[in-house]
Amino acid sequence: MQHFMLFWPLLVLTCGSASRIVASDQVPLLGPSFISNFNSSKSGDINEAKLKLPDVIEDLFSSGDLNRIDLIFAVDVFSASTNESIYSYYHVGEGQEYALTEGTLDDQTVSRIGSVSKLFTAHVIIARAGIEVFSHPVTRYLPELARNLSNDSLQKINWKDISVGTLISQQAGSGGTGGFFEYTGGDEDKQTPQAFLEYMRDQQRPVIPPSWNAVYSDGGFVVLGQTMAPVESDANVINRSSQANSSWAYDIPLYTGTGSVYTSLADLRATGLSILNSELLSPITTREWMKPHSGTGSVVKLVGAPWEITRLMIPVNPALNRTRVCDIYIKSGGNVDYTSVIALSPDHGLGFSILVAGFTASHARWPLRDALGETFVRAAEYAAVKNAQDNLSGIFVSNSSEGTNITLTMDEDQPGLQIKSFYISGEDALENSIAARLYPTRLYSGTTSSASLYKFNGTSLNAHRMVFSELPLPPRAAVEGGDGGNLFDHSFAWMGVGLLGAGDGFIFEIVNERLMSIQTLDSELVFHRVES
């Protein structure tokens, strides 16, 4: 099976190979190393990725990871900087054209998306009720679940202990729906909301105690679908994302919330961009939503609400094996012969979606997911590095204070901007024993819109904070590929940011992608770019 180097698991880094990947010596804040205020569609790295992906997919066909004849699939890559698709790829297996009811495969082609429906469910609930609904007991909306008279936690679920957020983050221990199929004898007429809620209250055995861990739960999302039943008729909740083709399906209406949405690449793109740009939700709500809620048995797989978060170690430079942590927010789904994936990288303002049909569709989504992530997430990181080299690095001087200047440079094997030198009135503001780097904080002047994170035209002001590290830097933990201890990391960078007030704060003035001036937060000194 083809392996993609982007999705390196953290634990294998302890191998003794000289080619092993190693976390960067500098420990950055979690999040992007550099701002994304540039036009990614014009990036050489992104354009190279577009040329590369067909060859990657051809290799997957040749290796047998993808079935060339059986499969129909469509992929789309989109960018929040341009707010549109930047790449698409379509494949129709020989003899499979009959399955395309409109005669062609494009971004308007509608397909089942299985459990990606759960993302729609969560998005609608949060958009309608606010993130505070996560703390509400589910019995507030479905009081019939509270009529559970048993206190035996081995026999029945205690629904009074379960919140809406517990269900959305799959920590309710509510299990799947297979038992309900048996309970109703497979009779669809008996699979009503009332019968399902009675089954979950009186018959369903708990899988785990609530809020202990994440265990995938189709049953929990069927329950969630009932909590949102009063708002399902308001199609505007979906249509506000410019989703022309998405709909709630009525094969068996009960299962709408967990796996019965039909949609297209165009609508998945609209959904992804609306999340990245916080179009339906406020930016603060989006940030609260896009967080891990639980871990798994893997150090690289986390669980959100209901995000399937993959924690990647991505190279900070195309030519090196030094890496940083990057979280990709994914939701996958499948209805036997129809599968799907949507993935978002907030660090890069990038997303992609996949729709697959065919007898081997269940497996095919994974190599396609890996291929897109390996090709485009990596390219987006390199594009940000190149933009930092071209537009952020440089010498900046104060016009009001002689001998006051700051020089920003790029290190090929480290994240963030290095403060190579910093002088105030001719005196060195940095000690020789200190390394200092700047990282974006995602704070922008005059707006709370998430779209500001990816805006590349005009002028914007955004904040950076300086991370200090004493030299020599302590080695990274062995689990991160370093020479430190096997269990614990000895870097505490995140604890020192903002510790002394505004002294480590800098405001960048970006004009049409280029850093033109820097202002210190504490002294309000302004440094202007010296153009060479």
N, C-alpha and C positions, 0 to 999 in steps of 0.2 A: 504494500500500500504506500502511496505517495505520502511523504511527510513534509509539513511546511514549517520552516524554522521560526516564523513569527510566534507560533503558539508553543514556545518553549515552556515546559513546566518548571517551576522553581526548584523542585527537589532534585532533578537530575543534574543540576549545576555543580554538584559536589564531585562529579567524576573527575578523574585525574588528567583528562585529555588536555593537551596544550591549546586546543581549539575551543575549549569550553567557553560559554558565554559568562560574563562577569558583570555584576551591577556596577554602575559608575562609582568612582571613589567618592564624589560629592553626592550627598543624599538630598535630592530635591524635595519640595513639597509635592504631595500627590496632586496631579493635574498636569496641564501642558507645560513644557519647558519654555515655550515661546508663544507670543500672541499669534492669533490666526487672522489678523486684519490684512489679508492680501487675497488677490484673485487666484484661487486655486486652479481654476480652469485653464489659466495660462502658464501654470507651473510646468517646467520641463520634466520634473519627476512624475507628476500626474500624467502627462502626455506619454511618457515612457511606459507607465503602467497600463495605459490603454492599448498600446501596441503589444505589450507582453502577455496580457491575459488570454488572448486566443491560443497562443502557444502553450500556456499552462493548461488550458482546458483540453487541448489536443493531447498533451501528455497524459492527462487523466483518462481519456478514451483509450490511448495505447496501453496504459498500465492495467486497464480493466476496472479502475475505480468508478468510471462512468460507463454506462451501456449506450453506445452510440446509436443503436437502432431502436431500443425500447423507449428512450426518454424524450419528452418534450420539456424544455425548461427555458426560463427567461430570467435575466438578472439585470438589475439597475443600480447604478451608483449615483448618488446625489450629494450636492454640496450646499451648505447653508450660506456660503459666501456669495454664490450666484442664485441661490434659491431655486435650483432646477437640476434636472438630470445632467450629469457630465459624461455618462457612458452607459451603454446598454449592449446586451449580447443575447441572441436568441438561437435556439437549436430545436429543430423538429426532426425526430428520427425518421428514417426511411420507412414509408408506408404508414406513418402516424398522422398524416394530414387530415384524415377523416375525423379526428377528434376535435379539430378546430371548427367550431360551429359557424364562425364568421369567415372562415377560409384563410385567415392569416393570424400570425402570432405577433402581438405588439404590446405596448404598455397599457392598452385598454382591455386586453383579454382578461376575462374574469375566471377565477379559480377558487377552489376551496383553500382555506389557510389553516384549518385545524385549530390548534391551541394558540396560534397567534391571535385568535379571537379573544383570549384572556387579556391581551394588551388593550384591545378596544374596550372591553368591559371595565378595566381599571381606569382607563383614560376618561370614559364617560362618567363613571362614578365620581372621580375627583373633580372633573369639570362642573358637574351638577351640584355636588354636595360639599366640595372643598376638601383639603387634605385632613381637616380636623375629623372627618368622618372615620378615619382610621381608628380613632380611640373609642368610637361608639360601640357598645355591645350589639351584636347582630340581632339579639332578641328585641332590641328597640324597634326594628323594622319587621321582624318575623316573630311576634310574641308566641306563636304556636310552638316554636322550638323550646320555649322555657317550660313546657309541661312535661318535663322529664323528671319522674319521681324517684329515679334510682340515683344513689350516691356512690355506686360501685364504678370506679373509673376503669375497670377492666371490661365492663359490659356495655356501657353507654357513654356517649359524648356528653359532657356537661356544657351545654351551649351557653349557659350564663357566664362562663369563663372565656368565651371566644368573642373577639371584636371583629369589626369589618377589616381592620388592618391585618389581623392574624390570618384571616381567610385569604386576603389578597397576596400576602407574602408566603402563603402555603405552609403556615406553621400551626394550623388548627388540628392536624392529625385526623382530618375528616375523610381521607381515603378516596378511592375511585368510585365509579358508577356501576362496576360489573355486578355487584351484589344486588343492586336495584333491578337490573335486567332479569336476574333469576327470580327475584321477589315478584315481579310482574309477569313472569313466564314469557317474556319477550313480546308481550302484547302492547303495541304502541298506544292503543286507546287507554290503557291503564296507566301510562306513564305521564301522569298529570302533575302539576306543581304541588297540589295538595298531597297526593300519594307520595311524592318524593320527600317532601318535608316530614311527613309522618314516618317514612322509612328512616331518614337520617336521625330523627328523634328517638325512635323506639327500637330500631334494629341495627343500625350501623355501629360496628365496634370501633373504638378509637385506635388509631395507629400509633400515636405518640401523645404525650401530654401537651396541651396548648403552650405555644411559645417556647418550646424546648429546642426545636430544630426545624429545618425545612424538609418536608416530604411531599412530593408532587401530589396534587389533589384535584382531580377533575370534579369530584363531588363537591368540594368547597366552592368551586366557581359556579356550579349549578345553583348552589345556595345564593351566591352573590348575584346571580342573574335574577333571582326572585326579589332581592332587596332593591334592585333597580327597575323592576317591572313598571312602576308608575312613570318612568322617564323614557322607556323604550319607544313609546309612540312619538317622542319628540325627535324626529329625524334630523332636525337642525343641529343637534349635538354632533352628529357625524358630518353633515354636509358643510358645516362651517370650515372644515379642513379642505374644501374643494374636492370632496370625494364623490365623484359622479357615479361610480359603479358599485360602491360597497353597500351591503344590505344585511339586515338580520334575516337569517334563513329560517324556513319553517318546515324542514324535514321532520323534525320532532322539536317543536318550539322550546321545550323544556331545556334543551342543551345549548341554546343560543349563546349564553354567557361563557361557556367553556370551550366550544369548538365548532360552531356552526355559521361563522361569518364567511361570506364569499367576497372577494375583492380583487383588485388588479394591481399591477406594478405602479401605475399612476397614483392610485389611492394610497398605497403603502408609502410611496414617496411623499405625498401630501401629509400623511400622518407623521412620518419621520421628521420632515422639515418643521411641522407645527410644534413638535416636541423640542427640537433643537432651538427653535426661535421663540419658544414659549408663546405661541399664538392663542391657544385655548386656555392655558394655565398661566398664572403669573410666574415670573422668573423664580421667586422664592418657593412657590409651590413645586415647580419643576425640579428645583435643586433638592427639595425635601424628598420628592418622589424617586429621583434617580440616585438612590443610595442602597448599599447592601443592607439587608435585614437579617441575614443569617449566612453562616458558612456551610460547607459540605465536607465530605471526607477528602476532598482535593483542595490543596492550597491555592489553586488557580481558578476554582469555580465557586462563585458566591451567588446568593439568591436575593433578589429584590422583590418588588411588588408589581408585577410578577416577573421582573427581569431575570434572565439567566446571564449573570455577569461573568465574563471571562477576564481574569487579571493577566495581562500580557507583559512580557519582558521584551520591549522593542529596542532595537539598536539606536543609539543616539547619532550614529554616523554610518553611512553606507559601507565604509571600508573596514569597520571595526566591530568587535564583539561586545563592546561596553553597552549596557542597557539601562533603561529606566522602566518604571511601572506605569502601565496605562490600562485603564478599565474600559472594556467594550460592553455596551448594554445590548443584549440579544434577547429576542423571543423567537422560539421555533415552534413549529406545529406540524401535524400530519393527520390525514384521514386515509390511511392505507396507501392508496395509489396517488394521493395528492399531498405534497408537503410544501413547507414554506419556511422562510427565515427573514427576519428583519433585524438589522444591527446598526447601532449608532455609536459613534465615537465623539463625545462632546469635546474632548481635547482638540480635535481637528475640525469640528463642524462638518463631519463626513458621515454618510450612512450608505447602506446598501440593502437591497431586498432581493429575494429569490423565490420564484414559484416553480415547482417541479411536478410533472405528471408522468406516470408510467409504472410498470410493475416493480421497478427497482427504485422508485422515488424515495422510499423511506430511507435508504442508505445514501442516495445521491446528494441529498441536501448538505451532508457534512463535508465531503471533499469540495463541493462548490463554495460552502461557507469559508472553509480554510483558504481556498484559492483566492477568493475576493479579499479576505482579510490580509493575507500575506502580501498580496500585490498592492492593494490600495491604501491600507492603513500604514504600511511601511512607507509607501510613496508620500503620503500626507505628512508623515513625520519628517522625511527628508526635505519636503517642500518648505516646511516651517523652518528647518535648519538653514536652508539656502536663503530664505527671505531674511532671516536674522543676520546672516553674513552680509547680505547685500544692502539691507535697509535699516538695521538696528545698530550694528557695530559702527564705531567711529570715535572721533575726538570731539569733545564738546567743551566750550569755554564760556566763562562768565564775562559779560561786558561791563559789569559793575564792580568787579573785585579782581584786581590784578593778581596773577598767579593762582587763580582758581579755575580748575579744569578737571574733567573726568574722562577716562578712556575706557570704552567698552569693547571687548573682543570675544571671539568664539574659540573655545577649546574643542578640538575635533573628537575628544573622547569623553566629554562631560556635558550634562544638560545645563540649560540656563546661560545667561550672559555673564561673562567674567568681568568684574571691575578690575582692570589691569592696573590702573593708577587713579588716585583721587587726591587732589591737592586743594587746600583752602588757604588762600593768601600765602602760597608758597610752601606751606607745611603739609607733610604727608598725613592724610586723614586715616590711613590704614596702617596698622602695625605689620611688620615683616612676618610675624608669626600667625597672621590671620589671612584666610582665604575668604573672599566675598563674591557672591553671585546674586544676580537679580532674577526673580521669577514673577510671572504675571499673577495678579490676585483676582482677576475678573471683575474688578471695580472700574466703572466708567463714569465720567462726569456727565451730569445732566440727564441721565436716563437709567432706568432699571431694566430696559429691554434686553433680552438675551441676543437679539439680532445684532447688538453693538459688538458682540464678541467676534463677529465675522465680517463686519462692514469694512470695505476697503476704499471706498470713494469719500472724498472730503476730509474734514479734520475731526479727530477724536482725541480725548484725553483719557488715558487709562493708568491705573496704579500698578506699580511693582514694589515688591519688598525684597530687602537684602537679607540673605542667609549667610551668617558668619560661621566659619569652621576654623578651629585651631589647627595649626600645622605642627607636626605631620598628622595627616588624617588617620583615624583609626581604621583598621581593615574591616571590610564588610563581612558579615556572617558567612560561614561556610555554605549555608543553605542558599545564599545569594551568589555563590561562586567566588567568595572572597577567602581570605586566609584567617579570618577571625574564628570565634567559637562556633560550635555546631548549632547552638540553640538561639543565642541572643545577639541582636545587633547593638552596637555601641555608639550609634549616632543618635543625636537628640535634636536635630535641626528644627523640627516642627515646634519644639518647646520654646525656642528663643525668638521666634518671629513676633515683632511688635512688643517685646518684653520691656523695652525702655521708651515706649511711646512712639513718636513719629520719626525718630532718628534714623530708622532703617527704611523709610518710605520715600519713593520717587514717583513723580508723575511724568509719563511720557506723552508728548504731543506728536501724534502721528498725522501726517498730511499726505493723503494719496499713497498710503502704504509705507512711507518713509518717516523714520524718527527724525524730527527736526529740532526738538529741544527737550531738555530734562529739567524738572523743578524738584528741589528737595522739599519734603513736607515740613521739616522742623524750622529751617532757616529761610525757606522760600527763595533760595538762590536759584537763578535760572541759567542753565548752560545751553548754548546754541551750537548747533553742528558746524564744524569747520569742514567745508567741502574741499576735497583735494583737487 
